[in-house]
Amino acid sequence: MFHPLEKDLSEMKTVDVEQKLSELNKKYYLAARFGNQDLLTQLQTFVIIYRNELSQRAINMKFEEQDQDLDQLINVD
């Protein structure tokens, strides 16, 4: 998902993405208490963006680990 006001998350460290997601979740629950539906919609968009980024990073890490395992199995001597 892309939002024109959000910077490129691929440049951020994973720890920073996790912290930002935590902040967004806190803001979302606070907005839910007040019942501001427009704000909830915007916050939900950003929560989804950050969750997707973390999921994509986890998938990429799994693929990298699998590639490393296969490299050790192939011997071209």
PyMOL commands that place a pseudoatom at each C-alpha (Angstrom):
pseudoatom trace, name=CA, resn=MET, resi=1, chain=A, elem=C, hetatm=0, pos=[0.000, 0.000, 0.000]
pseudoatom trace, name=CA, resn=PHE, resi=2, chain=A, elem=C, hetatm=0, pos=[1.218, 3.476, -0.789]
pseudoatom trace, name=CA, resn=HIS, resi=3, chain=A, elem=C, hetatm=0, pos=[0.356, 6.819, 0.742]
pseudoatom trace, name=CA, resn=PRO, resi=4, chain=A, elem=C, hetatm=0, pos=[1.688, 10.026, -0.829]
pseudoatom trace, name=CA, resn=LEU, resi=5, chain=A, elem=C, hetatm=0, pos=[2.394, 11.641, 2.527]
pseudoatom trace, name=CA, resn=GLU, resi=6, chain=A, elem=C, hetatm=0, pos=[4.433, 8.733, 3.900]
pseudoatom trace, name=CA, resn=LYS, resi=7, chain=A, elem=C, hetatm=0, pos=[8.151, 8.505, 3.296]
pseudoatom trace, name=CA, resn=ASP, resi=8, chain=A, elem=C, hetatm=0, pos=[9.828, 5.435, 1.835]
pseudoatom trace, name=CA, resn=LEU, resi=9, chain=A, elem=C, hetatm=0, pos=[9.866, 2.835, 4.609]
pseudoatom trace, name=CA, resn=SER, resi=10, chain=A, elem=C, hetatm=0, pos=[12.538, 0.720, 2.956]
pseudoatom trace, name=CA, resn=GLU, resi=11, chain=A, elem=C, hetatm=0, pos=[15.076, 3.328, 4.071]
pseudoatom trace, name=CA, resn=MET, resi=12, chain=A, elem=C, hetatm=0, pos=[14.086, 2.966, 7.741]
pseudoatom trace, name=CA, resn=LYS, resi=13, chain=A, elem=C, hetatm=0, pos=[15.587, 0.443, 10.130]
pseudoatom trace, name=CA, resn=THR, resi=14, chain=A, elem=C, hetatm=0, pos=[13.318, -2.386, 11.256]
pseudoatom trace, name=CA, resn=VAL, resi=15, chain=A, elem=C, hetatm=0, pos=[13.452, -1.152, 14.855]
pseudoatom trace, name=CA, resn=ASP, resi=16, chain=A, elem=C, hetatm=0, pos=[12.256, 2.276, 13.755]
pseudoatom trace, name=CA, resn=VAL, resi=17, chain=A, elem=C, hetatm=0, pos=[9.395, 0.767, 11.753]
pseudoatom trace, name=CA, resn=GLU, resi=18, chain=A, elem=C, hetatm=0, pos=[8.341, -1.294, 14.782]
pseudoatom trace, name=CA, resn=GLN, resi=19, chain=A, elem=C, hetatm=0, pos=[8.445, 1.781, 17.039]
pseudoatom trace, name=CA, resn=LYS, resi=20, chain=A, elem=C, hetatm=0, pos=[6.395, 3.822, 14.589]
pseudoatom trace, name=CA, resn=LEU, resi=21, chain=A, elem=C, hetatm=0, pos=[3.840, 1.008, 14.334]
pseudoatom trace, name=CA, resn=SER, resi=22, chain=A, elem=C, hetatm=0, pos=[3.591, 0.930, 18.122]
pseudoatom trace, name=CA, resn=GLU, resi=23, chain=A, elem=C, hetatm=0, pos=[2.998, 4.691, 18.200]
pseudoatom trace, name=CA, resn=LEU, resi=24, chain=A, elem=C, hetatm=0, pos=[0.338, 4.419, 15.503]
pseudoatom trace, name=CA, resn=ASN, resi=25, chain=A, elem=C, hetatm=0, pos=[-1.450, 1.646, 17.398]
pseudoatom trace, name=CA, resn=LYS, resi=26, chain=A, elem=C, hetatm=0, pos=[-1.534, 3.781, 20.551]
pseudoatom trace, name=CA, resn=LYS, resi=27, chain=A, elem=C, hetatm=0, pos=[-2.924, 6.727, 18.587]
pseudoatom trace, name=CA, resn=TYR, resi=28, chain=A, elem=C, hetatm=0, pos=[-5.484, 4.472, 16.936]
pseudoatom trace, name=CA, resn=TYR, resi=29, chain=A, elem=C, hetatm=0, pos=[-6.815, 3.169, 20.257]
pseudoatom trace, name=CA, resn=LEU, resi=30, chain=A, elem=C, hetatm=0, pos=[-6.916, 6.695, 21.665]
pseudoatom trace, name=CA, resn=ALA, resi=31, chain=A, elem=C, hetatm=0, pos=[-8.871, 7.919, 18.636]
pseudoatom trace, name=CA, resn=ALA, resi=32, chain=A, elem=C, hetatm=0, pos=[-11.210, 4.930, 18.972]
pseudoatom trace, name=CA, resn=ARG, resi=33, chain=A, elem=C, hetatm=0, pos=[-12.126, 6.058, 22.479]
pseudoatom trace, name=CA, resn=PHE, resi=34, chain=A, elem=C, hetatm=0, pos=[-13.201, 9.442, 21.137]
pseudoatom trace, name=CA, resn=GLY, resi=35, chain=A, elem=C, hetatm=0, pos=[-15.049, 7.927, 18.196]
pseudoatom trace, name=CA, resn=ASN, resi=36, chain=A, elem=C, hetatm=0, pos=[-13.463, 10.084, 15.499]
pseudoatom trace, name=CA, resn=GLN, resi=37, chain=A, elem=C, hetatm=0, pos=[-14.150, 7.906, 12.446]
pseudoatom trace, name=CA, resn=ASP, resi=38, chain=A, elem=C, hetatm=0, pos=[-12.207, 10.036, 9.955]
pseudoatom trace, name=CA, resn=LEU, resi=39, chain=A, elem=C, hetatm=0, pos=[-9.085, 9.926, 12.093]
pseudoatom trace, name=CA, resn=LEU, resi=40, chain=A, elem=C, hetatm=0, pos=[-9.500, 6.180, 12.626]
pseudoatom trace, name=CA, resn=THR, resi=41, chain=A, elem=C, hetatm=0, pos=[-9.606, 5.623, 8.873]
pseudoatom trace, name=CA, resn=GLN, resi=42, chain=A, elem=C, hetatm=0, pos=[-6.394, 7.586, 8.316]
pseudoatom trace, name=CA, resn=LEU, resi=43, chain=A, elem=C, hetatm=0, pos=[-4.588, 5.882, 11.178]
pseudoatom trace, name=CA, resn=GLN, resi=44, chain=A, elem=C, hetatm=0, pos=[-5.721, 2.459, 9.992]
pseudoatom trace, name=CA, resn=THR, resi=45, chain=A, elem=C, hetatm=0, pos=[-4.221, 3.215, 6.579]
pseudoatom trace, name=CA, resn=PHE, resi=46, chain=A, elem=C, hetatm=0, pos=[-0.834, 3.954, 8.122]
pseudoatom trace, name=CA, resn=VAL, resi=47, chain=A, elem=C, hetatm=0, pos=[-1.014, 0.943, 10.449]
pseudoatom trace, name=CA, resn=ILE, resi=48, chain=A, elem=C, hetatm=0, pos=[-1.595, -1.279, 7.416]
pseudoatom trace, name=CA, resn=ILE, resi=49, chain=A, elem=C, hetatm=0, pos=[1.324, 0.320, 5.568]
pseudoatom trace, name=CA, resn=TYR, resi=50, chain=A, elem=C, hetatm=0, pos=[3.708, -0.311, 8.466]
pseudoatom trace, name=CA, resn=ARG, resi=51, chain=A, elem=C, hetatm=0, pos=[2.455, -3.870, 9.073]
pseudoatom trace, name=CA, resn=ASN, resi=52, chain=A, elem=C, hetatm=0, pos=[2.893, -4.679, 5.399]
pseudoatom trace, name=CA, resn=GLU, resi=53, chain=A, elem=C, hetatm=0, pos=[6.445, -3.352, 5.488]
pseudoatom trace, name=CA, resn=LEU, resi=54, chain=A, elem=C, hetatm=0, pos=[7.307, -5.536, 8.487]
pseudoatom trace, name=CA, resn=SER, resi=55, chain=A, elem=C, hetatm=0, pos=[5.709, -8.572, 6.843]
pseudoatom trace, name=CA, resn=GLN, resi=56, chain=A, elem=C, hetatm=0, pos=[7.625, -7.974, 3.642]
pseudoatom trace, name=CA, resn=ARG, resi=57, chain=A, elem=C, hetatm=0, pos=[10.894, -7.686, 5.565]
pseudoatom trace, name=CA, resn=ALA, resi=58, chain=A, elem=C, hetatm=0, pos=[10.195, -10.959, 7.381]
pseudoatom trace, name=CA, resn=ILE, resi=59, chain=A, elem=C, hetatm=0, pos=[9.487, -12.723, 4.085]
pseudoatom trace, name=CA, resn=ASN, resi=60, chain=A, elem=C, hetatm=0, pos=[12.683, -11.332, 2.568]
pseudoatom trace, name=CA, resn=MET, resi=61, chain=A, elem=C, hetatm=0, pos=[14.697, -12.530, 5.555]
pseudoatom trace, name=CA, resn=LYS, resi=62, chain=A, elem=C, hetatm=0, pos=[13.280, -16.066, 5.176]
pseudoatom trace, name=CA, resn=PHE, resi=63, chain=A, elem=C, hetatm=0, pos=[14.178, -16.124, 1.489]
pseudoatom trace, name=CA, resn=GLU, resi=64, chain=A, elem=C, hetatm=0, pos=[17.695, -14.900, 2.237]
pseudoatom trace, name=CA, resn=GLU, resi=65, chain=A, elem=C, hetatm=0, pos=[18.142, -17.622, 4.855]
pseudoatom trace, name=CA, resn=GLN, resi=66, chain=A, elem=C, hetatm=0, pos=[16.928, -20.285, 2.418]
pseudoatom trace, name=CA, resn=ASP, resi=67, chain=A, elem=C, hetatm=0, pos=[19.288, -19.006, -0.283]
pseudoatom trace, name=CA, resn=GLN, resi=68, chain=A, elem=C, hetatm=0, pos=[22.227, -19.226, 2.100]
pseudoatom trace, name=CA, resn=ASP, resi=69, chain=A, elem=C, hetatm=0, pos=[21.310, -22.781, 3.037]
pseudoatom trace, name=CA, resn=LEU, resi=70, chain=A, elem=C, hetatm=0, pos=[21.188, -23.838, -0.617]
pseudoatom trace, name=CA, resn=ASP, resi=71, chain=A, elem=C, hetatm=0, pos=[24.533, -22.192, -1.383]
pseudoatom trace, name=CA, resn=GLN, resi=72, chain=A, elem=C, hetatm=0, pos=[26.228, -24.464, 1.111]
pseudoatom trace, name=CA, resn=LEU, resi=73, chain=A, elem=C, hetatm=0, pos=[24.676, -27.572, -0.470]
pseudoatom trace, name=CA, resn=ILE, resi=74, chain=A, elem=C, hetatm=0, pos=[25.913, -26.875, -3.976]
pseudoatom trace, name=CA, resn=ASN, resi=75, chain=A, elem=C, hetatm=0, pos=[29.518, -27.868, -4.536]
pseudoatom trace, name=CA, resn=VAL, resi=76, chain=A, elem=C, hetatm=0, pos=[31.001, -27.066, -7.936]
pseudoatom trace, name=CA, resn=ASP, resi=77, chain=A, elem=C, hetatm=0, pos=[34.430, -28.657, -7.563]
for i in range(1, 77): cmd.bond("trace and resi %d" % i, "trace and resi %d" % (i + 1))
show_as sticks, trace
zoom trace
